Amino acid sequence: MKIPKITTFLMFNGEAEEAIKRYTSLFEDSDIITMVKYDDTIPEQAGKVQHSIFTLNGQVFMAIDNMNGTEIEMNPAMSLYVTVKDQFEMDTLYNGLKDGGAILMPKTAMPPQYREFAWVQDKYGVNFQLALPESKK
């Protein structure tokens, strides 16, 4: 697998594996390529993600668990913008990502560009903008 020159990299506070599994179950054409975990040399790190490469809808992402002892929060100033293909995908992603998280902007029409648009922060603090374009006539 060729890693793109620029890849979105996510750092979680001990929930990387759970987040990656959730994302790859929600997005089509997604897979966990590698997931290297810490061994039990340092008990606090055992089983946490040292490095992972995964794809969401064919796009490459990387993630780790932050193990420096200081929790670092995600920031809504950075979000993953997702153009969805239909209402089913919009509903699946919206419901799956908001579960345990927060709705930053509820689903709403935004004519003339979007039939539906929403902004959610998932339970891990990652922000997603979901956009369902207007049908082309």
The first five atom37 places (N, CA, C, CB, O) and aatype in JSON, in Angstrom:
{
  "aatype": [12, 11, 9, 14, 11, 9, 16, 16, 13, 10, 12, 13, 2, 7, 6, 0, 6, 6, 0, 9, 11, 1, 18, 16, 15, 10, 13, 6, 3, 15, 3, 9, 9, 16, 12, 19, 11, 18, 3, 3, 16, 9, 14, 6, 5, 0, 7, 11, 19, 5, 8, 15, 9, 13, 16, 10, 2, 7, 5, 19, 13, 12, 0, 9, 3, 2, 12, 2, 7, 16, 6, 9, 6, 12, 2, 14, 0, 12, 15, 10, 18, 19, 16, 19, 11, 3, 5, 13, 6, 12, 3, 16, 10, 18, 2, 7, 10, 11, 3, 7, 7, 0, 9, 10, 12, 14, 11, 16, 0, 12, 14, 14, 5, 18, 1, 6, 13, 0, 17, 19, 5, 3, 11, 18, 7, 19, 2, 13, 5, 10, 0, 10, 14, 6, 15, 11, 11],
  "atom_mask": [
    [1, 1, 1, 1, 1],
    [1, 1, 1, 1, 1],
    [1, 1, 1, 1, 1],
    [1, 1, 1, 1, 1],
    [1, 1, 1, 1, 1],
    [1, 1, 1, 1, 1],
    [1, 1, 1, 1, 1],
    [1, 1, 1, 1, 1],
    [1, 1, 1, 1, 1],
    [1, 1, 1, 1, 1],
    [1, 1, 1, 1, 1],
    [1, 1, 1, 1, 1],
    [1, 1, 1, 1, 1],
    [1, 1, 1, 0, 1],
    [1, 1, 1, 1, 1],
    [1, 1, 1, 1, 1],
    [1, 1, 1, 1, 1],
    [1, 1, 1, 1, 1],
    [1, 1, 1, 1, 1],
    [1, 1, 1, 1, 1],
    [1, 1, 1, 1, 1],
    [1, 1, 1, 1, 1],
    [1, 1, 1, 1, 1],
    [1, 1, 1, 1, 1],
    [1, 1, 1, 1, 1],
    [1, 1, 1, 1, 1],
    [1, 1, 1, 1, 1],
    [1, 1, 1, 1, 1],
    [1, 1, 1, 1, 1],
    [1, 1, 1, 1, 1],
    [1, 1, 1, 1, 1],
    [1, 1, 1, 1, 1],
    [1, 1, 1, 1, 1],
    [1, 1, 1, 1, 1],
    [1, 1, 1, 1, 1],
    [1, 1, 1, 1, 1],
    [1, 1, 1, 1, 1],
    [1, 1, 1, 1, 1],
    [1, 1, 1, 1, 1],
    [1, 1, 1, 1, 1],
    [1, 1, 1, 1, 1],
    [1, 1, 1, 1, 1],
    [1, 1, 1, 1, 1],
    [1, 1, 1, 1, 1],
    [1, 1, 1, 1, 1],
    [1, 1, 1, 1, 1],
    [1, 1, 1, 0, 1],
    [1, 1, 1, 1, 1],
    [1, 1, 1, 1, 1],
    [1, 1, 1, 1, 1],
    [1, 1, 1, 1, 1],
    [1, 1, 1, 1, 1],
    [1, 1, 1, 1, 1],
    [1, 1, 1, 1, 1],
    [1, 1, 1, 1, 1],
    [1, 1, 1, 1, 1],
    [1, 1, 1, 1, 1],
    [1, 1, 1, 0, 1],
    [1, 1, 1, 1, 1],
    [1, 1, 1, 1, 1],
    [1, 1, 1, 1, 1],
    [1, 1, 1, 1, 1],
    [1, 1, 1, 1, 1],
    [1, 1, 1, 1, 1],
    [1, 1, 1, 1, 1],
    [1, 1, 1, 1, 1],
    [1, 1, 1, 1, 1],
    [1, 1, 1, 1, 1],
    [1, 1, 1, 0, 1],
    [1, 1, 1, 1, 1],
    [1, 1, 1, 1, 1],
    [1, 1, 1, 1, 1],
    [1, 1, 1, 1, 1],
    [1, 1, 1, 1, 1],
    [1, 1, 1, 1, 1],
    [1, 1, 1, 1, 1],
    [1, 1, 1, 1, 1],
    [1, 1, 1, 1, 1],
    [1, 1, 1, 1, 1],
    [1, 1, 1, 1, 1],
    [1, 1, 1, 1, 1],
    [1, 1, 1, 1, 1],
    [1, 1, 1, 1, 1],
    [1, 1, 1, 1, 1],
    [1, 1, 1, 1, 1],
    [1, 1, 1, 1, 1],
    [1, 1, 1, 1, 1],
    [1, 1, 1, 1, 1],
    [1, 1, 1, 1, 1],
    [1, 1, 1, 1, 1],
    [1, 1, 1, 1, 1],
    [1, 1, 1, 1, 1],
    [1, 1, 1, 1, 1],
    [1, 1, 1, 1, 1],
    [1, 1, 1, 1, 1],
    [1, 1, 1, 0, 1],
    [1, 1, 1, 1, 1],
    [1, 1, 1, 1, 1],
    [1, 1, 1, 1, 1],
    [1, 1, 1, 0, 1],
    [1, 1, 1, 0, 1],
    [1, 1, 1, 1, 1],
    [1, 1, 1, 1, 1],
    [1, 1, 1, 1, 1],
    [1, 1, 1, 1, 1],
    [1, 1, 1, 1, 1],
    [1, 1, 1, 1, 1],
    [1, 1, 1, 1, 1],
    [1, 1, 1, 1, 1],
    [1, 1, 1, 1, 1],
    [1, 1, 1, 1, 1],
    [1, 1, 1, 1, 1],
    [1, 1, 1, 1, 1],
    [1, 1, 1, 1, 1],
    [1, 1, 1, 1, 1],
    [1, 1, 1, 1, 1],
    [1, 1, 1, 1, 1],
    [1, 1, 1, 1, 1],
    [1, 1, 1, 1, 1],
    [1, 1, 1, 1, 1],
    [1, 1, 1, 1, 1],
    [1, 1, 1, 1, 1],
    [1, 1, 1, 1, 1],
    [1, 1, 1, 1, 1],
    [1, 1, 1, 0, 1],
    [1, 1, 1, 1, 1],
    [1, 1, 1, 1, 1],
    [1, 1, 1, 1, 1],
    [1, 1, 1, 1, 1],
    [1, 1, 1, 1, 1],
    [1, 1, 1, 1, 1],
    [1, 1, 1, 1, 1],
    [1, 1, 1, 1, 1],
    [1, 1, 1, 1, 1],
    [1, 1, 1, 1, 1],
    [1, 1, 1, 1, 1],
    [1, 1, 1, 1, 1]
  ],
  "atom_positions": [
    [[0.84, -1.18, 0.0], [0.0, 0.0, 0.0], [0.88, 1.24, 0.0], [-0.95, 0.0, 1.21], [1.83, 1.36, 0.78]],
    [[0.56, 2.15, -0.88], [1.28, 3.42, -0.95], [0.61, 4.42, -0.02], [1.33, 3.97, -2.41], [-0.6, 4.66, -0.12]],
    [[1.38, 4.99, 0.88], [0.87, 6.0, 1.8], [0.91, 7.35, 1.08], [1.7, 6.05, 3.14], [1.94, 7.72, 0.53]],
    [[-0.21, 8.09, 1.07], [-0.21, 9.41, 0.42], [0.81, 10.35, 1.06], [-1.61, 10.03, 0.49], [1.2, 10.18, 2.22]],
    [[1.23, 11.32, 0.3], [2.19, 12.3, 0.79], [1.65, 13.01, 2.03], [2.54, 13.31, -0.3], [2.41, 13.26, 2.97]],
    [[0.37, 13.33, 2.05], [-0.27, 13.97, 3.2], [-1.4, 13.06, 3.66], [-0.81, 15.41, 2.85], [-2.29, 12.72, 2.88]],
    [[-1.36, 12.66, 4.93], [-2.33, 11.73, 5.49], [-2.88, 12.3, 6.8], [-1.69, 10.34, 5.73], [-2.12, 12.8, 7.62]],
    [[-4.19, 12.22, 6.97], [-4.8, 12.64, 8.23], [-4.34, 11.69, 9.33], [-6.36, 12.66, 8.12], [-4.42, 10.47, 9.19]],
    [[-3.87, 12.26, 10.43], [-3.31, 11.5, 11.55], [-4.09, 11.88, 12.8], [-1.77, 11.77, 11.72], [-4.17, 13.06, 13.15]],
    [[-4.66, 10.89, 13.47], [-5.48, 11.13, 14.66], [-4.81, 10.55, 15.89], [-6.87, 10.53, 14.49], [-4.3, 9.44, 15.86]],
    [[-4.81, 11.32, 16.98], [-4.25, 10.84, 18.24], [-5.38, 10.77, 19.27], [-3.09, 11.77, 18.73], [-6.05, 11.76, 19.56]],
    [[-5.58, 9.58, 19.81], [-6.65, 9.33, 20.78], [-6.05, 9.14, 22.16], [-7.48, 8.1, 20.37], [-4.87, 8.82, 22.31]],
    [[-6.87, 9.34, 23.17], [-6.46, 9.16, 24.56], [-6.87, 7.78, 25.05], [-7.06, 10.26, 25.45], [-7.7, 7.66, 25.95]],
    [[-6.27, 6.74, 24.45], [-6.53, 5.37, 24.89], [-7.69, 4.68, 24.21], [0.0, 0.0, 0.0], [-8.02, 3.55, 24.57]],
    [[-8.33, 5.34, 23.23], [-9.49, 4.75, 22.57], [-9.3, 4.58, 21.06], [-10.71, 5.61, 22.81], [-10.27, 4.46, 20.32]],
    [[-8.06, 4.56, 20.61], [-7.8, 4.47, 19.17], [-8.4, 3.22, 18.55], [-6.31, 4.5, 18.92], [-9.06, 3.3, 17.51]],
    [[-8.18, 2.07, 19.16], [-8.69, 0.83, 18.57], [-10.21, 0.86, 18.46], [-8.25, -0.38, 19.41], [-10.77, 0.49, 17.43]],
    [[-10.88, 1.3, 19.51], [-12.34, 1.38, 19.5], [-12.82, 2.34, 18.41], [-12.87, 1.83, 20.87], [-13.76, 2.03, 17.68]],
    [[-12.18, 3.5, 18.3], [-12.57, 4.49, 17.29], [-12.35, 3.95, 15.88], [-11.77, 5.79, 17.48], [-13.22, 4.07, 15.02]],
    [[-11.2, 3.35, 15.64], [-10.88, 2.81, 14.31], [-11.9, 1.74, 13.93], [-9.45, 2.23, 14.28], [-12.38, 1.72, 12.79]],
    [[-12.22, 0.86, 14.84], [-13.2, -0.19, 14.55], [-14.58, 0.4, 14.27], [-13.29, -1.19, 15.71], [-15.3, -0.08, 13.4]],
    [[-14.95, 1.44, 15.0], [-16.24, 2.09, 14.75], [-16.26, 2.73, 13.36], [-16.53, 3.17, 15.83], [-17.2, 2.53, 12.59]],
    [[-15.22, 3.49, 13.04], [-15.17, 4.16, 11.75], [-15.18, 3.17, 10.59], [-13.92, 5.04, 11.66], [-15.92, 3.36, 9.62]],
    [[-14.37, 2.11, 10.69], [-14.31, 1.16, 9.58], [-15.61, 0.37, 9.45], [-13.13, 0.2, 9.76], [-15.88, -0.21, 8.4]],
    [[-16.42, 0.33, 10.51], [-17.72, -0.34, 10.4], [-18.78, 0.59, 9.82], [-18.18, -0.85, 11.78], [-19.78, 0.11, 9.26]],
    [[-18.6, 1.9, 9.92], [-19.6, 2.85, 9.44], [-19.39, 3.26, 7.98], [-19.58, 4.08, 10.3], [-20.36, 3.42, 7.24]],
    [[-18.13, 3.42, 7.57], [-17.83, 3.88, 6.22], [-17.62, 2.7, 5.28], [-16.59, 4.79, 6.24], [-16.96, 1.73, 5.62]],
    [[-18.2, 2.81, 4.09], [-18.01, 1.77, 3.06], [-16.55, 1.76, 2.61], [-18.94, 2.02, 1.85], [-15.81, 2.72, 2.81]],
    [[-16.14, 0.64, 2.0], [-14.79, 0.5, 1.44], [-13.73, 0.89, 2.46], [-14.65, 1.35, 0.18], [-12.83, 1.68, 2.16]],
    [[-13.85, 0.34, 3.67], [-12.94, 0.68, 4.77], [-12.29, -0.58, 5.32], [-13.68, 1.44, 5.88], [-12.88, -1.66, 5.3]],
    [[-11.06, -0.42, 5.82], [-10.34, -1.58, 6.32], [-9.23, -1.14, 7.27], [-9.76, -2.4, 5.14], [-8.69, -0.04, 7.13]],
    [[-8.9, -1.99, 8.21], [-7.74, -1.76, 9.06], [-6.56, -2.44, 8.38], [-7.97, -2.32, 10.53], [-6.55, -3.67, 8.23]],
    [[-5.59, -1.66, 7.96], [-4.42, -2.19, 7.24], [-3.41, -2.74, 8.24], [-3.78, -1.09, 6.35], [-2.96, -3.88, 8.11]],
    [[-3.05, -1.94, 9.22], [-2.14, -2.38, 10.28], [-2.61, -1.82, 11.61], [-0.68, -1.94, 9.97], [-3.2, -0.74, 11.67]],
    [[-2.34, -2.56, 12.67], [-2.58, -2.06, 14.02], [-1.53, -2.69, 14.93], [-4.04, -2.39, 14.51], [-1.64, -3.86, 15.32]],
    [[-0.53, -1.91, 15.25], [0.55, -2.35, 16.12], [0.24, -1.86, 17.53], [1.95, -1.83, 15.63], [-0.03, -0.67, 17.74]],
    [[0.27, -2.78, 18.48], [-0.05, -2.42, 19.87], [1.2, -2.51, 20.74], [-1.17, -3.33, 20.43], [2.13, -3.26, 20.46]],
    [[1.18, -1.73, 21.8], [2.27, -1.81, 22.79], [2.23, -3.17, 23.48], [2.16, -0.66, 23.83], [1.15, -3.71, 23.74]],
    [[3.41, -3.71, 23.77], [3.46, -4.97, 24.52], [3.32, -4.65, 26.01], [4.81, -5.74, 24.24], [3.0, -3.52, 26.38]],
    [[3.55, -5.62, 26.86], [3.34, -5.42, 28.3], [4.6, -4.97, 29.05], [2.83, -6.69, 28.92], [4.67, -5.07, 30.27]],
    [[5.6, -4.47, 28.29], [6.83, -3.97, 28.93], [6.5, -2.85, 29.92], [7.83, -3.47, 27.86], [7.03, -2.81, 31.03]],
    [[5.62, -1.96, 29.5], [5.13, -0.89, 30.38], [3.64, -1.16, 30.57], [5.4, 0.57, 29.77], [2.85, -0.93, 29.65]],
    [[3.24, -1.64, 31.75], [1.85, -2.07, 31.96], [0.78, -1.05, 31.57], [1.66, -2.42, 33.38], [-0.27, -1.44, 31.06]],
    [[1.02, 0.24, 31.79], [0.02, 1.27, 31.45], [-0.22, 1.37, 29.94], [0.47, 2.62, 31.98], [-1.27, 1.84, 29.51]],
    [[0.74, 0.93, 29.14], [0.63, 1.02, 27.69], [0.14, -0.27, 27.04], [1.96, 1.41, 27.1], [-0.27, -0.27, 25.89]],
    [[0.2, -1.36, 27.78], [-0.1, -2.68, 27.21], [-1.44, -2.69, 26.48], [-0.11, -3.74, 28.31], [-2.47, -2.31, 27.04]],
    [[-1.41, -3.14, 25.24], [-2.62, -3.28, 24.44], [-3.1, -2.02, 23.76], [0.0, 0.0, 0.0], [-4.03, -2.09, 22.95]],
    [[-2.51, -0.88, 24.05], [-2.9, 0.37, 23.4], [-2.24, 0.45, 22.02], [-2.52, 1.6, 24.27], [-1.25, -0.23, 21.76]],
    [[-2.81, 1.28, 21.16], [-2.34, 1.37, 19.78], [-1.09, 2.24, 19.69], [-3.44, 1.94, 18.86], [-1.1, 3.43, 19.99]],
    [[-0.01, 1.59, 19.26], [1.25, 2.3, 19.04], [1.22, 2.99, 17.68], [2.45, 1.32, 19.13], [1.72, 4.1, 17.53]],
    [[0.61, 2.33, 16.7], [0.45, 2.92, 15.37], [-0.52, 2.09, 14.55], [1.82, 3.03, 14.64], [-0.46, 0.86, 14.57]],
    [[-1.41, 2.76, 13.85], [-2.35, 2.05, 12.99], [-2.53, 2.81, 11.68], [-3.71, 1.88, 13.69], [-2.52, 4.04, 11.63]],
    [[-2.69, 2.05, 10.62], [-3.04, 2.59, 9.31], [-4.37, 1.95, 8.93], [-1.91, 2.31, 8.21], [-4.52, 0.73, 9.02]],
    [[-5.32, 2.77, 8.51], [-6.62, 2.25, 8.12], [-7.19, 3.12, 7.01], [-7.59, 2.2, 9.32], [-6.73, 4.24, 6.78]],
    [[-8.19, 2.58, 6.33], [-8.84, 3.34, 5.26], [-10.31, 3.54, 5.58], [-8.68, 2.62, 3.89], [-10.96, 2.68, 6.17]],
    [[-10.81, 4.69, 5.19], [-12.23, 5.0, 5.26], [-12.64, 5.42, 3.85], [-12.54, 6.12, 6.32], [-12.15, 6.41, 3.32]],
    [[-13.54, 4.65, 3.28], [-13.97, 4.88, 1.9], [-12.76, 5.01, 0.97], [-14.84, 6.15, 1.82], [-12.73, 5.86, 0.08]],
    [[-11.77, 4.14, 1.19], [-10.59, 4.1, 0.33], [-9.53, 5.13, 0.65], [0.0, 0.0, 0.0], [-8.45, 5.08, 0.07]],
    [[-9.79, 6.07, 1.56], [-8.82, 7.1, 1.92], [-8.01, 6.65, 3.13], [-9.53, 8.45, 2.21], [-8.57, 6.09, 4.07]],
    [[-6.71, 6.89, 3.09], [-5.8, 6.43, 4.14], [-5.8, 7.39, 5.34], [-4.38, 6.28, 3.59], [-5.77, 8.61, 5.18]],
    [[-5.82, 6.81, 6.53], [-5.7, 7.54, 7.8], [-4.69, 6.81, 8.67], [-7.08, 7.66, 8.53], [-4.41, 5.63, 8.45]],
    [[-4.14, 7.51, 9.64], [-3.27, 6.9, 10.64], [-3.77, 7.33, 12.02], [-1.77, 7.32, 10.42], [-4.41, 8.37, 12.17]],
    [[-3.47, 6.51, 13.02], [-3.86, 6.85, 14.38], [-2.94, 6.18, 15.39], [-5.32, 6.44, 14.64], [-2.31, 5.16, 15.12]],
    [[-2.88, 6.8, 16.56], [-2.14, 6.26, 17.7], [-2.94, 6.55, 18.96], [-0.71, 6.88, 17.79], [-3.89, 7.33, 18.95]],
    [[-2.53, 5.91, 20.03], [-3.01, 6.28, 21.36], [-1.95, 7.17, 21.99], [-3.3, 5.02, 22.25], [-0.76, 6.84, 21.97]],
    [[-2.38, 8.29, 22.53], [-1.49, 9.19, 23.25], [-1.11, 8.52, 24.57], [-2.18, 10.58, 23.49], [-1.97, 8.23, 25.39]],
    [[0.16, 8.29, 24.77], [0.6, 7.6, 25.97], [1.56, 8.45, 26.81], [1.28, 6.29, 25.59], [2.34, 7.91, 27.6]],
    [[1.49, 9.77, 26.64], [2.42, 10.62, 27.39], [1.89, 11.03, 28.76], [2.73, 11.85, 26.59], [2.56, 11.77, 29.49]],
    [[0.69, 10.57, 29.12], [0.14, 10.87, 30.43], [-0.68, 12.14, 30.5], [0.0, 0.0, 0.0], [-1.32, 12.4, 31.52]],
    [[-0.67, 12.95, 29.45], [-1.45, 14.17, 29.4], [-2.49, 14.04, 28.31], [-0.55, 15.41, 29.15], [-2.15, 13.92, 27.13]],
    [[-3.78, 14.05, 28.69], [-4.84, 13.93, 27.69], [-4.85, 15.16, 26.8], [-6.21, 13.74, 28.37], [-4.78, 16.3, 27.28]],
    [[-4.93, 14.92, 25.52], [-4.99, 15.99, 24.53], [-6.33, 15.89, 23.82], [-3.79, 15.91, 23.51], [-6.65, 14.86, 23.22]],
    [[-7.12, 16.95, 23.9], [-8.45, 16.94, 23.31], [-8.39, 17.23, 21.82], [-9.35, 17.96, 24.0], [-7.5, 17.93, 21.34]],
    [[-9.36, 16.65, 21.09], [-9.53, 17.0, 19.69], [-10.07, 18.43, 19.67], [-10.5, 16.0, 18.95], [-10.57, 18.93, 20.67]],
    [[-9.97, 19.08, 18.52], [-10.4, 20.46, 18.4], [-11.38, 20.6, 17.24], [-9.17, 21.39, 18.19], [-11.08, 20.15, 16.13]],
    [[-12.56, 21.22, 17.46], [-13.52, 21.35, 16.37], [-13.06, 22.27, 15.24], [-14.81, 21.86, 16.92], [-13.73, 22.36, 14.21]],
    [[-11.92, 22.94, 15.42], [-11.41, 23.76, 14.32], [-10.93, 22.88, 13.17], [-10.27, 24.66, 14.82], [-10.78, 23.36, 12.04]],
    [[-10.68, 21.59, 13.43], [-10.32, 20.63, 12.39], [-11.42, 19.59, 12.33], [-8.91, 19.98, 12.66], [-11.79, 19.01, 13.35]],
    [[-11.93, 19.35, 11.14], [-12.98, 18.35, 11.01], [-12.76, 17.54, 9.74], [-14.38, 19.01, 11.0], [-12.03, 17.96, 8.84]],
    [[-13.4, 16.38, 9.68], [-13.37, 15.55, 8.48], [-14.66, 15.85, 7.72], [-13.22, 14.01, 8.83], [-15.75, 15.62, 8.23]],
    [[-14.51, 16.35, 6.51], [-15.65, 16.71, 5.67], [-15.98, 15.51, 4.8], [-15.34, 17.98, 4.79], [-15.12, 15.01, 4.06]],
    [[-17.22, 15.04, 4.89], [-17.62, 13.82, 4.19], [-18.78, 14.14, 3.26], [-18.02, 12.7, 5.19], [-19.85, 14.56, 3.71]],
    [[-18.58, 13.94, 1.97], [-19.67, 14.07, 1.0], [-20.33, 12.69, 0.91], [-19.16, 14.57, -0.42], [-19.71, 11.73, 0.46]],
    [[-21.58, 12.61, 1.34], [-22.29, 11.33, 1.34], [-23.04, 11.16, 0.03], [-23.25, 11.24, 2.54], [-23.4, 12.14, -0.63]],
    [[-23.28, 9.89, -0.35], [-23.86, 9.63, -1.66], [-25.39, 9.61, -1.67], [-23.36, 8.32, -2.17], [-26.0, 9.87, -2.7]],
    [[-26.01, 9.31, -0.51], [-27.47, 9.23, -0.48], [-27.98, 9.38, 0.95], [-27.95, 7.89, -1.08], [-27.21, 9.49, 1.89]],
    [[-29.3, 9.39, 1.08], [-29.92, 9.58, 2.39], [-29.56, 8.46, 3.36], [-31.44, 9.67, 2.24], [-29.37, 8.71, 4.55]],
    [[-29.48, 7.23, 2.86], [-29.14, 6.09, 3.72], [-27.76, 6.28, 4.35], [-29.18, 4.78, 2.92], [-27.58, 6.09, 5.55]],
    [[-26.78, 6.66, 3.53], [-25.43, 6.88, 4.05], [-25.42, 8.06, 5.04], [-24.43, 7.15, 2.9], [-24.76, 7.99, 6.07]],
    [[-26.15, 9.12, 4.73], [-26.23, 10.27, 5.64], [-26.77, 9.83, 6.99], [-27.13, 11.37, 5.04], [-26.19, 10.16, 8.03]],
    [[-27.87, 9.09, 6.99], [-28.48, 8.65, 8.25], [-27.58, 7.7, 9.01], [-29.82, 8.0, 7.98], [-27.48, 7.78, 10.23]],
    [[-26.93, 6.77, 8.3], [-26.03, 5.81, 8.94], [-24.87, 6.51, 9.63], [-25.5, 4.81, 7.91], [-24.57, 6.23, 10.79]],
    [[-24.22, 7.41, 8.91], [-23.07, 8.11, 9.49], [-23.49, 9.07, 10.6], [-22.32, 8.88, 8.4], [-22.86, 9.12, 11.65]],
    [[-24.55, 9.81, 10.37], [-25.03, 10.77, 11.37], [-25.36, 10.05, 12.68], [-26.28, 11.52, 10.85], [-24.91, 10.45, 13.75]],
    [[-26.15, 8.99, 12.59], [-26.55, 8.26, 13.79], [-25.38, 7.55, 14.45], [-27.64, 7.25, 13.46], [-25.26, 7.55, 15.67]],
    [[-24.51, 6.94, 13.65], [-23.37, 6.2, 14.19], [-22.32, 7.1, 14.82], [0.0, 0.0, 0.0], [-21.71, 6.73, 15.82]],
    [[-22.11, 8.29, 14.25], [-21.08, 9.18, 14.76], [-21.56, 10.01, 15.95], [-20.6, 10.09, 13.66], [-20.77, 10.31, 16.85]],
    [[-22.83, 10.38, 15.97], [-23.34, 11.19, 17.09], [-23.57, 10.36, 18.35], [-24.64, 11.88, 16.69], [-23.67, 10.91, 19.44]],
    [[-23.65, 9.04, 18.2], [-23.9, 8.15, 19.34], [-22.79, 8.31, 20.38], [-23.98, 6.68, 18.87], [-21.65, 7.93, 20.14]],
    [[-23.12, 8.86, 21.53], [-22.15, 9.1, 22.58], [-21.39, 10.4, 22.42], [0.0, 0.0, 0.0], [-20.58, 10.76, 23.26]],
    [[-21.66, 11.11, 21.33], [-20.97, 12.38, 21.07], [-21.9, 13.56, 21.2], [0.0, 0.0, 0.0], [-22.74, 13.61, 22.1]],
    [[-21.74, 14.51, 20.29], [-22.55, 15.73, 20.35], [-22.91, 16.19, 18.94], [-21.8, 16.84, 21.09], [-22.15, 16.01, 18.0]],
    [[-24.07, 16.77, 18.82], [-24.51, 17.37, 17.56], [-24.1, 18.83, 17.61], [-26.06, 17.21, 17.33], [-24.63, 19.6, 18.41]],
    [[-23.17, 19.22, 16.77], [-22.74, 20.61, 16.72], [-23.63, 21.43, 15.81], [-21.29, 20.7, 16.25], [-23.81, 22.63, 16.01]],
    [[-24.2, 20.78, 14.8], [-25.18, 21.39, 13.91], [-26.11, 20.28, 13.45], [-24.49, 22.12, 12.68], [-25.67, 19.36, 12.76]],
    [[-27.39, 20.35, 13.83], [-28.3, 19.27, 13.44], [-28.5, 19.22, 11.93], [-29.66, 19.46, 14.13], [-28.22, 20.18, 11.21]],
    [[-28.98, 18.08, 11.45], [-29.24, 17.94, 10.02], [-30.2, 19.04, 9.58], [-29.83, 16.53, 9.7], [-31.24, 19.27, 10.19]],
    [[-29.81, 19.7, 8.52], [-30.62, 20.79, 7.99], [-30.39, 20.93, 6.49], [-30.3, 22.11, 8.71], [-29.33, 20.57, 5.98]],
    [[-31.38, 21.44, 5.78], [-31.22, 21.73, 4.35], [-30.42, 23.02, 4.22], [-32.62, 21.84, 3.62], [-30.58, 23.95, 5.01]],
    [[-29.57, 23.07, 3.21], [-28.79, 24.28, 2.94], [-28.8, 24.54, 1.44], [-27.33, 24.14, 3.48], [-27.77, 24.41, 0.77]],
    [[-29.99, 24.91, 0.91], [-30.09, 25.15, -0.52], [-29.17, 26.3, -0.94], [-31.54, 25.47, -0.92], [-28.9, 27.17, -0.11]],
    [[-28.69, 26.33, -2.12], [-28.96, 25.38, -3.2], [-27.97, 24.22, -3.23], [-28.95, 26.09, -4.52], [-28.1, 23.33, -4.07]],
    [[-26.98, 24.22, -2.34], [-25.9, 23.26, -2.44], [-26.2, 21.9, -1.81], [-24.68, 23.82, -1.81], [-25.86, 20.86, -2.39]],
    [[-26.83, 21.89, -0.64], [-26.99, 20.64, 0.1], [-28.46, 20.34, 0.41], [-26.2, 20.69, 1.39], [-29.2, 21.19, 0.9]],
    [[-28.84, 19.12, 0.12], [-30.17, 18.65, 0.54], [-30.18, 18.5, 2.06], [-30.53, 17.3, -0.15], [-31.18, 18.79, 2.71]],
    [[-29.04, 18.05, 2.6], [-28.91, 17.93, 4.05], [-27.44, 18.12, 4.43], [-29.43, 16.54, 4.55], [-26.53, 17.68, 3.72]],
    [[-27.24, 18.79, 5.55], [-25.9, 19.03, 6.06], [-25.95, 18.9, 7.58], [-25.37, 20.44, 5.62], [-26.92, 19.31, 8.21]],
    [[-24.9, 18.32, 8.17], [-24.83, 18.19, 9.63], [-23.38, 18.22, 10.07], [-25.51, 16.88, 10.12], [-22.47, 17.92, 9.29]],
    [[-23.17, 18.6, 11.32], [-21.84, 18.61, 11.91], [-21.95, 17.91, 13.25], [-21.27, 20.09, 12.06], [-22.71, 18.34, 14.12]],
    [[-21.2, 16.83, 13.41], [-21.25, 16.07, 14.66], [-19.84, 15.87, 15.2], [-21.95, 14.71, 14.44], [-18.86, 15.79, 14.46]],
    [[-19.78, 15.78, 16.52], [-18.54, 15.43, 17.19], [-18.77, 14.06, 17.81], [-18.11, 16.5, 18.28], [-19.7, 13.88, 18.6]],
    [[-17.95, 13.09, 17.44], [-18.18, 11.74, 17.96], [-17.69, 11.63, 19.4], [-17.48, 10.7, 17.08], [-17.14, 12.58, 19.96]],
    [[-17.89, 10.47, 20.0], [-17.56, 10.29, 21.41], [-16.06, 10.38, 21.7], [-18.07, 8.96, 21.88], [-15.66, 10.46, 22.86]],
    [[-15.24, 10.36, 20.66], [-13.79, 10.46, 20.82], [-13.31, 11.9, 20.63], [-13.09, 9.54, 19.82], [-12.13, 12.19, 20.81]],
    [[-14.23, 12.79, 20.26], [-13.89, 14.19, 20.05], [-13.56, 14.55, 18.62], [0.0, 0.0, 0.0], [-13.23, 15.71, 18.35]],
    [[-13.64, 13.59, 17.68], [-13.37, 13.86, 16.28], [-14.62, 14.49, 15.66], [-12.95, 12.56, 15.51], [-15.74, 14.03, 15.9]],
    [[-14.43, 15.53, 14.88], [-15.53, 16.27, 14.27], [-15.7, 15.89, 12.81], [-15.29, 17.77, 14.39], [-14.74, 15.79, 12.05]],
    [[-16.96, 15.68, 12.44], [-17.32, 15.3, 11.07], [-18.37, 16.26, 10.53], [-17.85, 13.83, 11.02], [-19.39, 16.51, 11.18]],
    [[-18.13, 16.79, 9.35], [-19.14, 17.55, 8.62], [-19.69, 16.59, 7.56], [-18.54, 18.88, 7.97], [-18.94, 16.08, 6.72]],
    [[-20.98, 16.35, 7.61], [-21.62, 15.42, 6.68], [-22.46, 16.21, 5.7], [-22.49, 14.38, 7.43], [-23.34, 16.97, 6.1]],
    [[-22.21, 16.04, 4.41], [-22.88, 16.83, 3.38], [-23.53, 15.93, 2.34], [-21.89, 17.79, 2.7], [-22.85, 15.14, 1.67]],
    [[-24.83, 16.05, 2.21], [-25.58, 15.34, 1.16], [-25.95, 16.36, 0.1], [-26.88, 14.62, 1.73], [-26.84, 17.18, 0.31]],
    [[-25.25, 16.32, -1.05], [-25.51, 17.31, -2.11], [-26.93, 17.22, -2.66], [-24.51, 17.14, -3.25], [-27.57, 16.17, -2.6]],
    [[-27.4, 18.34, -3.19], [-28.69, 18.35, -3.88], [-28.57, 17.43, -5.09], [-29.1, 19.82, -4.32], [-27.51, 17.32, -5.7]],
    [[-29.66, 16.77, -5.43], [-29.68, 15.91, -6.62], [-29.53, 16.79, -7.85], [-30.99, 15.07, -6.69], [-30.1, 17.87, -7.95]],
    [[-28.75, 16.28, -8.79], [-28.6, 17.01, -10.06], [-29.8, 16.73, -10.94], [-27.3, 16.61, -10.79], [-30.21, 15.58, -11.09]],
    [[-30.36, 17.75, -11.49], [-31.55, 17.6, -12.32], [-31.22, 17.67, -13.78], [-32.57, 18.64, -11.99], [-32.11, 17.56, -14.62]]
  ]
}
